[in-house]
Amino acid sequence: MYNIGIVQASEQGDDAYMNQLTQPTYHMHHLTREEVLNTADEMDALIIEESSILGLKHTCELILELRRNCKALIWVVSKNQTKTNKLVYLQLGADGVLDEEKEQEVSLLQFTNLLKRIKGEKPSSSDGNTLEPIKNAKVPIQLIATNLSVILKGKVEVALTKLEFEIISYLAEHSGKAITYEEIYENIWNEEFGDTELGNKQYRVSNLIFHLRKKLEVNSAKPEYIKTVRSKGYMLVL
């Protein structure tokens, strides 16, 4: 399932293009500017509706802010698209621009194909639920990359966000080993940990682990799988 964040130009926006995005694999989240900045890391893709009221500057500022802080696919929906606007959006880091007045079907197909390619999806098996064990079929947690989910003890399937799946996959690759906040941040967000905004970066890691534990652990206060290594980071125990 894909988590799609949508920043609408108004509460009564034209949802014509959204009708084509209504399918089981898409989970749509309608977000304000403030909400999208806080939840962008949890989205697989972000759709920004160009605002005729606030103009080009508002859309450009939002693209820049999002591109600095997240890896999600960014698509702009424009009702009165001009060549200049399209070039500016793409130069600032948008992955595509959808003209709401024409070629919606083509643009949305490009959007879907790019989203699948970015997530590295492989052709599914005949049953569509190929399990990818962390080590072997007997381990307590199994990863299902095509669904962004995990199977707990061979019984319960738990859906995860993109970042949650990425972090459990990374910890799984190093199960039994303490992984530092720095290592997690640099590998999941693809940025250097550095000394700037150190507390904020460590919080992003710990906050993601907090939400992941709530989904995987029977008692998140006494985790069975994701252990805290004091003053260092986390370790996955299987």
C-alpha positions in Angstrom: 0.0 0.0 0.0 1.2 3.5 -0.8 0.7 6.4 1.5 -0.1 9.5 -0.6 -0.2 12.9 1.1 -2.3 15.6 -0.7 -1.9 19.3 0.0 -5.1 20.8 -1.5 -5.4 24.4 -2.7 -8.7 24.7 -0.9 -11.2 22.6 1.0 -13.5 22.5 -2.0 -10.8 21.6 -4.5 -11.6 19.8 -7.8 -11.1 16.1 -7.1 -11.3 15.0 -10.7 -7.7 13.7 -10.9 -8.1 12.0 -7.5 -10.9 9.8 -8.8 -8.2 8.1 -10.9 -6.0 7.5 -7.8 -8.8 5.7 -5.9 -7.6 2.2 -5.8 -6.8 -0.3 -3.0 -3.0 0.2 -3.2 -3.4 4.0 -2.4 -4.1 5.4 1.1 -4.9 9.1 0.7 -4.1 11.6 3.4 -5.5 15.2 3.0 -2.9 17.5 4.7 -2.5 21.1 5.5 0.9 22.8 4.8 1.8 22.4 8.5 0.7 18.8 8.6 2.6 17.8 5.5 5.9 19.2 6.8 5.5 17.1 10.0 4.4 13.9 8.3 6.3 13.9 5.0 8.7 11.2 6.1 5.8 8.8 6.5 4.5 9.4 2.9 5.6 7.5 -0.2 4.5 10.4 -2.4 3.2 14.0 -2.0 0.8 15.8 -4.3 0.7 19.6 -4.1 -2.2 21.4 -5.7 -1.0 24.7 -7.2 -2.8 27.6 -5.4 -4.0 30.4 -7.6 -4.6 32.5 -4.5 -1.1 32.2 -3.0 0.6 31.8 -6.3 3.9 30.4 -7.6 5.9 31.5 -4.6 3.9 29.5 -2.1 4.2 26.3 -4.2 7.9 26.8 -4.7 8.6 27.4 -1.0 6.7 24.2 -0.1 8.6 22.1 -2.7 12.0 23.4 -1.4 11.1 22.7 2.2 9.9 19.2 1.5 12.8 18.3 -0.7 15.2 19.4 2.0 13.6 17.1 4.6 12.2 14.0 2.9 12.7 11.5 0.1 9.1 11.2 -1.0 8.0 11.5 -4.6 6.7 15.1 -5.1 4.1 15.8 -7.8 2.5 19.2 -8.5 -1.1 19.5 -9.8 -1.7 22.6 -11.9 -4.9 23.9 -13.4 -3.3 26.6 -15.5 0.0 25.1 -16.3 2.6 27.2 -18.1 6.0 26.1 -19.4 7.7 28.5 -17.0 5.9 27.2 -13.9 6.6 23.6 -14.9 10.3 24.3 -15.4 10.6 26.1 -12.1 8.9 23.3 -10.2 11.1 20.6 -11.8 14.2 22.7 -11.2 13.3 23.0 -7.5 13.0 19.2 -7.1 9.5 18.2 -8.1 9.4 14.8 -9.8 6.5 15.7 -12.1 3.7 18.2 -12.9 0.2 17.1 -13.7 -1.9 19.4 -15.9 -5.4 19.1 -14.5 -7.0 20.3 -17.7 -5.5 17.6 -20.0 -3.6 14.3 -20.2 -4.6 13.3 -16.7 -4.5 9.6 -17.5 -1.0 9.8 -19.0 0.4 11.9 -16.1 -1.1 9.6 -13.4 0.3 6.6 -15.2 3.7 8.2 -15.1 3.2 8.9 -11.4 2.3 5.3 -10.6 5.2 3.8 -12.6 7.7 6.2 -11.1 6.4 5.4 -7.6 6.8 1.7 -8.2 10.3 2.1 -9.6 11.4 4.3 -6.7 10.2 1.7 -4.2 12.1 -1.0 -6.1 9.0 -3.3 -6.4 9.6 -6.6 -8.0 7.0 -8.6 -10.0 4.8 -10.4 -7.5 4.4 -14.1 -7.4 1.2 -15.9 -8.4 -0.3 -15.4 -5.0 1.0 -11.9 -4.6 2.4 -12.5 -1.0 5.9 -13.8 -1.4 7.5 -13.7 2.1 11.1 -12.5 2.4 12.5 -13.9 5.7 15.0 -11.9 7.6 17.2 -15.0 8.0 15.1 -18.1 7.6 11.5 -19.3 7.7 11.6 -19.9 11.4 12.4 -16.4 12.6 9.7 -14.4 14.5 9.5 -11.6 12.0 9.3 -11.9 8.2 9.3 -9.0 5.7 6.9 -8.6 2.8 8.4 -5.9 0.7 5.5 -5.8 -1.8 3.0 -4.9 0.9 5.3 -2.9 3.2 4.4 -5.2 6.0 5.8 -7.8 8.4 4.5 -11.2 9.5 4.8 -11.7 13.3 5.5 -15.3 14.4 4.0 -16.6 11.1 0.5 -15.5 12.1 -0.2 -11.8 12.2 0.5 -9.4 9.3 1.2 -5.8 10.3 1.2 -2.9 7.8 4.0 -0.4 8.1 4.8 3.0 6.6 7.7 3.3 4.1 10.1 4.6 6.8 9.0 2.0 9.3 9.6 -0.8 6.8 13.0 0.6 5.9 14.2 0.9 9.5 13.1 -2.6 10.4 14.8 -4.0 7.3 18.0 -2.2 8.2 17.9 -3.4 11.8 17.1 -6.9 10.4 20.3 -6.9 8.3 22.2 -6.3 11.5 20.1 -8.3 13.9 21.9 -8.9 17.2 24.1 -5.9 16.7 23.7 -2.5 18.4 23.1 0.1 15.7 23.8 3.8 16.5 21.4 6.7 16.0 23.9 8.0 13.5 24.0 4.8 11.5 20.2 4.6 11.4 19.7 8.2 10.4 22.3 8.2 7.7 21.0 5.0 6.1 17.3 5.7 6.4 17.3 9.4 5.6 20.4 9.4 3.4 21.9 12.4 5.1 24.9 12.9 7.3 24.2 12.9 11.0 26.6 15.7 11.6 26.5 18.1 14.5 23.8 20.4 13.3 20.3 19.8 14.6 21.7 16.8 16.5 18.8 16.6 18.9 16.2 16.8 16.2 17.8 14.1 14.1 18.0 11.7 17.1 14.4 12.5 17.9 13.3 11.6 14.4 15.0 8.2 14.9 13.6 7.6 18.3 10.1 8.8 17.3 10.1 6.3 14.3 11.2 3.5 16.6 8.4 4.5 19.1 5.7 4.1 16.4 7.2 0.9 15.1 7.2 -0.6 18.6 3.6 0.2 19.1 2.8 -1.9 16.0 5.1 -4.8 16.6 5.5 -5.2 20.4 2.9 -6.7 22.7 4.2 -4.2 25.4 6.1 -1.4 23.8 7.4 -0.4 27.3 9.1 -3.8 27.5 10.0 -4.5 23.9 10.7 -8.1 22.8 12.2 -7.3 19.4 13.6 -3.8 19.3 15.8 -3.3 22.3 17.3 0.1 23.4 21.0 0.2 23.8 21.5 3.0 26.3 23.4 6.0 25.0 24.0 4.3 21.6 20.9 3.3 19.7 18.9 0.1 19.0 19.2 -3.6 18.4 16.8 -6.1 16.8 16.7 -9.3 18.8 15.3 -12.4 17.1 
